[in-house]
Amino acid sequence: MKPAIIKGWDIQKSDYMKAHEEGNLVKLLIDLSNVCNLSCAGCFTKRIDGKWNNKSKKRLSNEISYETQIGLLEEAAELGVKTVDIVGAGEPTLDPNFPEIIDKINDLGMHAVVFTHGVSKVLDETKNLADRNISFFVKLWSRNPELQKRYVSGSISDYSRRRDEALERLIRAGLSNGKEVSIDGIDYKTTRLGADVLVMRSNYEEIPELLEFCRENNIMPIIKTFIPEGPTRFDQAQNIKAYSSEHLAQLRRDEVTPEEFNVLRKRLVILDKTEFDIPEMKTFYPQSVKCTQSMASLYVTITGEIKSCVGTHFSYGTYEAGNGMLKKALQERIEKVGFGCVPRVQDARERNLPIEKDLLAIYTEGMK
């Protein structure tokens, strides 16, 4: 069996490195509206201005306009972007301009990769989706309905069942079909369906089962720990004001250390080898792919903040169309970039969390 790789992320490291050296981009990460009918405890796009509660996230008053978003996409295409990841800020498919944004991305010759909670009317229209250059990562933190319900507090009733039904529809529509490719010396099979898997202490023992589910259905898993941003950036003083002490205490209790994550990584390597004859892959996402959120990539939030990636908090200004701000941000970039995770390394060092040598090598791969 070949491991799955999501369409849009099936790009060689050499392409990212060449674009980085030339001051261009391969990937752009963006948000659509902050609106979401869920309010997940560890959501990295929760903001400290009170635009969320335990049921949902609301539209922000300073979201960039649709016209500005179009200008952003056009500028990205001019800089060579091949893939646009839509990572938030709320549930992207609830944005009223979602279809038009996807059309624009495709018309500019770029592929869209959408992170979704999976319970949306947009995902019911599988024939329309199958005909577009679009891939989806669906939230899959647990297949245990009670545990999953705990993670996604909000206004969607029977979330786990409805998400699983959406996954089945997408599989039947052919989004998990693909062809064999070789990327960075690893033989993969392409797919347009991925699983966004957040590792916590409470679901730690279930992760191998989630990997097996993905392998059996040609779904690409991205298995990861907390992003050090939003409520899970534990050194952020404003968190004390924005979130209750109980909320933060629960997140801290559920956090998996780098050492615990490395133990899990080794378990997944053994599972892949024994069950699916897949060799060890020294990639950022265990047994999956490198991270490409910083090398030749930028992140622009729904309020227009230009950042190095989703795990960093320094802003290079508020985006305005027509001013060449993406190119300028690349020229002014102060953070290191790579195929691992610079923010997680920095967070671990600031909090005195040890990272074992083999994991550190993966987290700092290609760092420049």
C-alpha positions in Angstrom: 0.0 0.0 0.0 1.1 3.5 -0.8 0.6 6.4 1.8 -1.8 9.1 0.6 -0.8 12.6 -0.3 -3.3 15.4 -0.7 -3.6 17.1 -4.1 -2.2 20.6 -3.7 0.5 19.4 -1.3 2.1 17.0 -3.8 4.9 19.5 -4.5 8.6 18.7 -4.3 10.8 20.3 -1.7 13.1 21.6 -4.5 10.2 23.7 -5.8 9.8 25.4 -2.4 13.5 25.9 -2.0 13.9 27.4 -5.5 10.9 29.8 -4.9 12.3 30.8 -1.5 15.7 31.6 -3.0 14.0 33.7 -5.8 11.7 35.6 -3.4 8.6 34.0 -4.7 5.8 31.8 -3.2 4.5 28.3 -3.7 1.7 28.4 -1.2 -0.6 31.0 0.3 -2.6 30.3 3.5 -5.8 32.4 4.0 -8.8 32.7 6.2 -12.4 33.3 5.1 -15.0 34.7 7.6 -14.6 34.2 11.3 -18.1 32.7 11.4 -18.4 29.1 12.6 -21.2 27.1 14.2 -18.7 25.3 16.4 -16.5 26.6 19.2 -13.7 24.1 19.7 -11.6 24.5 22.8 -8.2 24.4 21.2 -9.0 26.5 18.0 -5.9 28.5 17.2 -8.0 31.2 15.4 -10.0 32.1 18.5 -9.3 35.8 19.2 -9.1 37.7 22.4 -11.6 40.3 21.4 -14.6 38.3 22.6 -16.0 37.3 19.1 -16.8 33.8 20.2 -18.7 31.9 23.0 -19.3 28.3 23.8 -21.7 27.8 20.9 -20.2 29.6 17.9 -17.8 32.2 16.5 -19.1 35.5 15.1 -18.2 37.7 12.2 -15.5 40.3 13.0 -16.1 44.0 12.3 -12.7 44.4 10.6 -12.7 41.4 8.2 -11.1 42.3 4.9 -13.5 42.7 2.0 -14.3 40.3 -0.8 -12.6 42.6 -3.2 -9.4 42.7 -1.1 -9.5 38.9 -1.0 -9.6 38.7 -4.8 -6.7 41.2 -5.0 -4.8 39.0 -2.6 -5.3 35.9 -4.7 -4.3 37.7 -7.9 -1.1 38.9 -6.3 -0.4 35.4 -5.0 -0.8 34.0 -8.4 1.7 36.5 -9.8 4.3 35.4 -7.2 3.9 31.8 -8.4 1.5 30.3 -5.9 0.3 26.8 -6.8 -1.8 26.0 -3.8 -4.1 28.1 -1.5 -4.8 26.5 1.9 -8.0 27.9 3.5 -7.3 27.2 7.2 -10.0 29.3 9.0 -10.8 31.7 10.5 -14.2 30.1 11.1 -15.7 27.4 9.0 -14.7 28.3 5.4 -17.7 26.8 3.8 -20.0 29.1 5.7 -18.5 32.2 4.1 -21.2 33.5 1.7 -18.4 34.0 -0.9 -16.9 30.5 -0.6 -18.0 29.3 -4.1 -16.7 32.5 -5.8 -13.4 32.3 -3.9 -12.8 28.7 -5.0 -13.7 29.6 -8.6 -11.2 32.5 -8.5 -8.5 30.2 -7.1 -9.1 27.7 -9.8 -9.4 30.3 -12.6 -6.0 31.6 -11.6 -4.5 28.1 -12.0 -4.2 27.3 -8.3 -5.5 24.4 -6.3 -7.6 25.0 -3.1 -7.1 23.0 0.0 -9.9 23.6 2.5 -9.9 22.8 6.2 -13.5 22.1 7.3 -15.4 20.6 10.2 -17.1 18.5 7.6 -20.8 19.3 8.5 -21.8 21.7 5.8 -24.4 21.8 2.9 -21.5 22.6 0.6 -20.1 19.1 1.2 -23.5 17.6 0.1 -22.9 18.8 -3.5 -20.3 16.2 -4.2 -20.7 16.2 -8.0 -19.9 19.9 -8.1 -16.9 19.4 -5.8 -15.6 16.5 -7.8 -15.3 18.7 -10.9 -13.2 21.4 -9.1 -9.5 21.6 -8.2 -10.2 21.4 -4.5 -9.2 19.1 -1.7 -10.5 18.9 1.9 -9.1 18.2 5.3 -12.0 17.1 7.6 -11.7 17.4 11.4 -11.1 13.8 12.7 -10.1 14.1 16.3 -12.0 11.0 17.3 -14.5 8.5 15.9 -15.9 8.0 19.4 -19.1 10.2 19.3 -19.0 11.2 23.0 -15.3 12.1 22.9 -15.7 14.0 19.6 -18.7 15.9 21.0 -16.5 17.1 23.9 -14.0 18.5 21.5 -16.4 20.4 19.2 -18.7 22.2 21.6 -21.1 24.3 19.6 -24.5 24.4 17.9 -24.3 21.3 15.6 -26.3 18.5 17.0 -25.1 14.9 16.4 -21.8 16.2 15.0 -19.9 12.9 14.9 -22.5 11.0 12.9 -23.0 13.9 10.4 -19.3 14.3 9.9 -18.9 10.5 9.2 -21.7 10.6 6.7 -20.0 13.5 4.9 -16.7 11.5 4.8 -18.6 8.6 3.2 -20.2 10.9 0.6 -16.8 12.3 -0.3 -15.3 8.9 -0.6 -18.2 7.7 -2.8 -17.8 10.8 -5.0 -14.3 9.7 -5.8 -12.3 12.3 -3.8 -10.1 9.7 -2.3 -9.2 8.2 -5.7 -5.8 9.0 -7.0 -2.7 8.0 -8.8 0.8 7.0 -7.8 3.4 9.7 -7.6 6.9 10.1 -6.2 7.4 13.2 -4.0 10.7 13.9 -2.2 11.8 10.3 -2.8 8.6 8.8 -1.2 6.1 6.8 -3.2 2.6 8.1 -2.6 -0.9 7.8 -3.9 -2.7 11.1 -4.5 -6.1 11.9 -2.8 -8.3 15.0 -2.4 -9.4 13.9 1.1 -7.4 14.4 4.3 -8.0 14.0 8.0 -7.0 16.8 10.4 -6.0 14.9 13.6 -5.2 16.8 16.7 -3.4 14.6 19.3 -4.3 15.1 22.9 -4.0 13.0 26.0 -7.7 12.1 25.9 -7.5 10.7 22.3 -3.8 9.6 22.4 -4.6 5.8 22.4 -7.0 6.2 19.5 -4.5 7.7 17.1 -3.3 4.4 15.7 -6.9 3.5 14.9 -7.4 6.8 13.1 -4.3 6.1 11.0 -5.6 2.7 10.1 -8.9 4.2 9.0 -7.1 6.7 6.8 -4.9 4.0 5.2 -7.9 1.8 4.4 -9.6 4.7 2.7 -6.7 6.5 1.0 -7.1 9.6 3.2 -4.1 11.6 4.1 -3.7 12.1 7.9 -2.0 15.2 9.3 -1.4 14.1 12.9 -0.2 17.0 15.1 -0.1 18.5 18.5 -1.5 21.9 19.6 -0.5 24.9 17.5 1.2 27.4 19.8 -1.2 30.2 19.0 -4.6 31.4 20.3 -5.6 29.7 23.6 -2.9 27.0 23.2 -0.1 29.6 23.2 0.3 29.2 26.9 2.9 32.0 27.4 0.4 34.6 26.0 -0.5 36.9 28.9 -3.8 38.0 27.3 -5.1 34.5 27.5 -5.7 35.0 31.2 -8.2 37.8 30.3 -9.7 36.1 27.3 -10.3 32.6 28.6 -11.5 31.2 31.9 -8.9 29.6 34.1 -10.9 26.4 33.9 -10.7 26.5 30.1 -7.0 27.0 30.0 -6.4 24.4 32.7 -8.3 21.8 30.7 -6.2 22.6 27.6 -3.0 22.3 29.6 -4.1 18.9 31.0 -4.8 17.6 27.5 -1.6 18.9 26.0 0.8 16.2 24.7 4.5 16.9 25.3 7.1 16.6 22.5 8.4 13.5 24.3 5.0 11.8 24.4 4.4 12.8 20.7 7.7 11.2 19.7 6.7 7.9 21.4 3.4 8.0 19.5 5.3 8.7 16.2 7.4 5.5 16.7 4.2 3.5 17.4 2.8 4.7 14.1 5.9 3.8 12.2 5.7 0.2 13.5 1.9 0.0 12.7 2.5 1.2 9.1 5.4 -1.3 8.6 3.6 -4.3 10.0 0.0 -3.7 8.7 0.6 -1.8 5.4 4.2 -2.5 4.5 4.9 1.3 4.5 8.4 2.2 5.6 9.3 4.9 8.1 8.8 8.4 6.8 10.9 11.1 8.5 8.3 13.8 7.8 6.9 16.5 10.0 3.4 15.0 10.0 4.1 11.4 11.2 4.0 8.9 8.3 2.6 11.6 6.0 4.3 14.7 4.6 6.6 17.6 5.3 5.2 20.9 6.6 5.1 23.6 4.0 3.6 26.5 5.9 6.7 28.6 6.1 9.1 27.8 3.2 8.0 29.9 0.2 4.7 30.5 2.0 2.8 33.2 3.8 -0.4 33.3 5.9 -2.9 36.2 5.6 -5.7 36.3 8.3 -9.3 37.3 7.8 -8.3 40.7 9.3 -5.5 41.1 6.8 -2.5 40.4 9.1 0.4 39.0 7.1 2.2 36.3 9.0 5.0 33.8 8.4 2.7 30.8 9.2 -0.3 29.9 11.4 1.9 29.2 14.4 3.5 32.7 14.5 2.1 35.9 15.9 4.3 38.6 14.4 2.5 40.6 11.8 4.2 42.2 8.7 1.3 44.7 8.4 -2.3 44.7 7.3 -2.8 43.5 3.7 -4.0 46.0 1.1 -4.4 45.0 -2.5 -2.2 46.6 -5.2 0.7 47.5 -2.9 2.9 44.5 -3.4 2.7 43.6 0.3 3.3 39.9 -0.1 6.6 40.5 -1.9 7.5 43.1 0.7 6.8 40.7 3.6 9.0 38.0 2.0 11.8 40.6 1.8 11.4 41.6 5.4 10.8 38.2 6.9 12.6 37.8 10.2 11.5 34.2 11.1 13.5 31.2 10.1 11.7 28.9 7.6 11.9 25.1 7.0 10.0 21.9 6.4 9.6 21.2 10.1 8.0 23.5 12.6 10.0 26.6 13.8 7.1 27.8 16.1 6.9 24.5 18.0 10.7 24.4 18.5 10.6 28.0 19.8 7.6 27.3 22.1 9.3 24.2 23.5 12.4 26.1 24.3 10.6 29.0 25.9 8.7 26.5 28.1 11.7 24.2 28.8 10.0 21.3 27.1 12.7 18.9 25.9 12.6 17.7 22.3 14.5 14.4 21.6 17.3 14.6 19.1 15.5 12.6 16.3 12.3 14.6 16.6 14.3 17.9 16.7 16.0 16.9 13.4 12.5 16.6 11.8 11.2 19.8 13.4 14.3 21.8 12.1 14.6 20.1 8.7 15.7 22.5 6.0 15.7 25.4 8.4 17.0 28.7 6.9 
